[in-house]
C-alpha cells in the first residue's frame, strides 16, 4: 500500500529537449522549481540530445540537486522531435507539458495550461500575448505555415508551432509513428490532433528573446514544415490537401475547353489531358479518403 503511494504518478510531466544549452539550463530548472511547487505534483524530464557542450554534465549535476528532475541522454544529436519522443515515453503522467530549455517561454504559465486540460486534449500556449518578440525573417514563413495548416485542419490556428503546450500522452502515442524527429514535431502534432477532431484549446502567452543562437534555419525549415504538413494532411485529411490541385487543374481544363469550343472549334489534346488529370486527382483523393476512414486512424 505504502509502496503504491510512493510510486503514485505525478499530476503532470514536464518534458524539455536540451541541445547545447549550458548557459541557461540551470536557470531554467531553478525558475521551474521556484514557480511550480504550489501547483500540484510534477516531474521534470530533460532530454540531452547529444549536446557537444557541458549540458549533459550540468544536467546530471542538477538531478542530484532537484529530486523531481530526471535526465535522459542521447549519444548523438537526433533532433528536437526525437528528444521529445524520448521524454514522452519516459513520462509517468498522462498529462505532458513540453517547453524549451532556453528561457524564451513563460514557464510560470504551465499551471494555467494544465488546468485547461480538464476540457481539452491539447492546450497550446499561443504566442499572441502583449509581449511577443519574433525575428522578422521568421514572420512571413510563420504566417504562410499557419494559414496552410489552418486550411488542411479546417480550423483557425493562432500559433502553429508553439513549443509550450500540454497534451495527453494516451492520445499522442497514437501518432508517434508519424511525428517527425525534427523541429516540425510541434507543427505536425497540431495538425494531427485537429484533423482527428481532438479538443485543442489556445491560451495567449508572452514570448521572450532567445538567449544564444537559434537552431532554426528559416528557409530550409519552412520548406520542411510545408512538406511535413502536406504529408500529415495526406495521412489524415487527403481531400483537403488535394482539393487545391483539383481546383487548379479544373480551372485550366475549363479555360482550355472554352477556348477550344469558341476559338478553335475543335477539342484539342491538351483539353482531353487536363480532363483526365482532373479525374485522376479526384479518384486518387476519394481512394485516399476511403483508406483513411477504413483503417480508422
C-alpha positions in Angstrom: 0.0 0.0 0.0 2.7 2.4 1.0 4.8 1.3 -1.9 2.0 2.1 -4.3 1.6 5.5 -2.8 5.3 6.3 -3.1 5.1 5.4 -6.8 2.0 7.4 -7.4 2.1 9.1 -10.8 2.7 12.9 -10.8 -0.1 15.2 -11.9 1.9 16.2 -15.0 5.3 15.6 -16.6 7.3 18.4 -18.0 9.5 17.4 -20.9 12.3 19.6 -22.2 14.7 18.8 -25.0 18.1 20.2 -24.5 20.9 20.7 -27.0 23.9 22.9 -26.2 22.0 24.9 -23.5 24.8 25.1 -20.9 24.3 28.9 -20.4 20.6 28.9 -19.4 19.9 25.3 -18.4 20.5 25.7 -14.6 18.5 29.0 -14.6 15.5 27.4 -16.4 15.3 24.5 -13.9 15.7 26.8 -11.0 12.9 29.0 -12.4 10.6 26.0 -12.7 11.2 24.9 -9.1 10.5 28.4 -7.9 7.2 28.8 -9.7 5.6 25.3 -9.6 5.8 23.7 -6.1 2.3 25.1 -5.1 0.6 23.8 -8.3 0.3 20.0 -7.7 2.8 17.2 -8.1 5.0 17.2 -11.2 8.2 15.7 -12.6 10.7 17.3 -15.0 12.3 15.2 -17.7 15.1 16.9 -19.6 16.5 15.1 -22.6 20.1 15.9 -23.5 20.1 15.5 -27.3 23.8 14.7 -27.8 25.0 18.1 -26.7 28.6 18.9 -27.6 29.0 21.4 -24.7 28.7 20.8 -20.9 24.9 20.5 -21.0 24.9 16.8 -20.2 27.3 17.2 -17.3 25.3 20.1 -15.9 22.1 18.2 -16.3 23.5 15.2 -14.3 24.6 17.6 -11.5 21.1 19.2 -11.5 19.4 15.8 -10.9 21.3 15.5 -7.7 20.1 18.9 -6.5 16.5 18.6 -7.7 14.7 15.3 -6.8 11.9 15.7 -9.2 14.3 16.1 -12.1 15.2 13.1 -14.3 17.7 13.1 -17.1 17.7 11.2 -20.4 20.7 11.2 -22.7 21.0 10.7 -26.5 24.5 9.6 -27.5 24.2 11.7 -30.7 22.1 14.6 -31.8 18.9 13.1 -33.1 16.7 16.1 -33.3 14.1 18.2 -31.4 11.2 15.8 -32.1 13.3 12.7 -31.2 14.2 14.3 -27.9 10.5 15.0 -27.2 9.5 11.4 -28.1 12.1 10.1 -25.6 10.8 12.3 -22.9 7.1 11.4 -23.7 7.8 7.7 -23.5 9.7 8.1 -20.2 6.9 10.3 -18.6 4.9 8.8 -15.7 1.9 11.1 -16.1 -0.8 11.1 -18.8 -0.6 14.9 -19.0 2.6 16.0 -20.8 3.9 19.6 -20.8 6.6 20.5 -23.3 8.7 23.6 -23.1 12.2 24.7 -24.2 15.4 25.0 -22.1 16.4 28.4 -23.4 14.1 30.5 -21.2 12.0 32.0 -24.1 8.7 30.6 -22.9 6.9 31.9 -19.7 7.0 28.6 -17.8 5.1 30.2 -14.9 2.1 29.7 -17.2 2.4 25.9 -17.1 -0.2 25.6 -14.3 -2.7 27.5 -16.5 -2.2 25.1 -19.3 -2.5 22.1 -17.1 -5.8 23.5 -15.5 -7.2 24.0 -19.0 -6.6 20.3 -19.8 -9.8 19.4 -17.9 -11.7 20.4 -21.0 -9.2 19.6 -23.8 -6.8 17.0 -25.2 -4.2 19.6 -26.0 -3.7 23.2 -24.7 -1.3 25.4 -26.7 0.5 28.4 -25.4 -0.3 30.8 -28.3 2.3 33.5 -28.7 -0.3 36.2 -29.1 0.2 37.9 -25.8 1.1 41.5 -25.1 4.9 40.9 -25.1 5.9 38.7 -28.1 9.2 39.1 -29.8 9.7 37.5 -33.2 12.6 37.6 -35.7 11.4 39.5 -38.8 12.9 36.9 -41.1 10.7 34.2 -39.5 7.4 36.2 -39.6 6.4 35.6 -43.2 7.1 31.9 -43.2 5.1 31.5 -40.0 2.1 33.3 -41.5 2.2 31.1 -44.5 2.6 27.9 -42.5 -0.2 28.9 -40.1 -2.7 29.6 -43.0 -1.7 26.4 -44.9 -2.2 24.2 -41.7 -5.4 26.0 -40.9 -6.8 25.1 -44.4 -5.8 21.4 -44.0 -7.2 21.1 -40.5 -10.3 23.1 -41.2 -9.8 25.3 -38.1 -8.1 28.6 -37.5 -4.7 28.0 -35.8 -3.4 31.1 -33.8 0.1 29.5 -33.3 1.1 26.5 -35.4 4.4 25.6 -33.7 4.5 26.9 -30.2 6.9 24.9 -28.0 4.9 25.5 -24.8 1.9 23.2 -24.8 0.2 20.5 -22.7 -1.3 17.3 -24.2 -2.4 13.8 -23.3 0.2 11.1 -23.6 -2.5 8.5 -24.3 -3.6 10.5 -27.4 -0.1 11.4 -28.6 1.1 7.8 -28.5 -1.3 7.1 -31.4 0.7 9.5 -33.6 4.3 8.9 -32.5 4.9 6.9 -35.7 4.1 9.8 -38.0 5.5 12.6 -35.8 9.0 13.8 -37.1 12.2 13.8 -35.2 12.9 17.4 -36.3 11.7 20.9 -35.2 8.5 20.2 -37.2 7.2 18.0 -34.3 5.0 20.7 -32.8 3.6 21.7 -36.2 2.8 18.1 -37.1 1.2 17.2 -33.8 -1.1 20.3 -34.1 -2.4 19.1 -37.5 -2.7 15.5 -36.3 -4.8 16.5 -33.3 -7.1 18.9 -35.2 -7.7 16.6 -38.2 -8.6 13.8 -35.9 -11.1 16.0 -34.1 -9.4 16.1 -30.7 -10.1 19.0 -28.5 -7.5 21.7 -28.9 -7.5 25.0 -26.9 -5.3 28.1 -27.1 -4.1 30.2 -24.2 -2.3 33.5 -25.0 1.2 33.8 -23.7 4.2 36.1 -24.0 7.4 35.1 -25.7 10.9 36.4 -24.9 14.0 37.0 -26.9 16.1 33.8 -27.1 19.4 33.6 -25.3 22.1 32.4 -27.7 21.8 31.4 -31.3 18.7 29.9 -32.7 19.0 26.4 -34.2 16.2 27.1 -36.7 17.1 27.9 -40.3 14.1 29.8 -41.7 14.2 28.9 -45.4 15.2 25.3 -45.0 13.0 24.5 -42.1 10.0 26.3 -43.6 10.3 24.1 -46.7 10.5 21.1 -44.4 7.5 22.3 -42.4 5.4 22.6 -45.6 6.4 19.1 -46.7 5.6 17.6 -43.3 2.2 19.4 -43.0 1.3 18.1 -46.5 2.4 14.6 -45.6 0.4 14.7 -42.3 -2.6 16.2 -44.2 -2.5 13.3 -46.7 -2.4 10.9 -43.9 -5.4 12.4 -42.0 -7.3 14.7 -44.5 -6.3 13.8 -48.1 -9.3 15.5 -49.7 -8.3 18.9 -48.2 -4.7 18.5 -49.4 -5.7 17.5 -52.9 -8.6 20.0 -53.4 -6.3 23.0 -54.5 -4.6 20.8 -57.1 -8.0 19.6 -58.4 -9.4 23.1 -58.4 -6.3 24.4 -60.3 -6.5 21.6 -62.9 -10.2 22.1 -63.2 -9.8 25.8 -64.0 -7.2 25.0 -66.6 -9.5 22.4 -68.2 -12.4 24.8 -68.2 -10.4 27.6 -69.8 -8.9 25.2 -72.4 -12.3 23.8 -73.2 -13.9 27.2 -73.7 -11.0 28.3 -75.9 -11.3 25.1 -78.0 -15.1 25.4 -78.4 -15.3 29.1 -79.3 -12.0 29.8 -80.9 -10.5 26.6 -82.4 -13.9 24.9 -82.9 -12.3 21.6 -82.0 -11.4 19.7 -78.8 -7.6 19.6 -78.6 -5.4 17.0 -77.0 -4.4 19.3 -74.1 -8.0 19.7 -73.1 -8.5 15.9 -73.0 -5.3 15.5 -71.0 -6.5 18.2 -68.5 -9.9 16.4 -68.2 -8.3 13.1 -67.3 -5.9 14.8 -64.9 -8.9 16.2 -63.0 -10.5 12.8 -63.0 -7.3 11.1 -61.7 -6.8 13.6 -58.9 -10.5 13.2 -57.9 -10.2 9.4 -57.9 -6.9 9.4 -56.0 -8.4 11.8 -53.4 -11.5 9.6 -52.9 -9.5 6.4 -52.6 -7.1 8.0 -50.1 -10.1 9.3 -48.1 -11.7 5.8 -48.1 -8.5 4.2 -47.0 -8.1 6.7 -44.2 -11.6 6.1 -42.9 -11.3 2.3 -43.3 -8.2 1.9 -41.2 -9.8 4.2 -38.6 -6.9 6.4 -37.7 
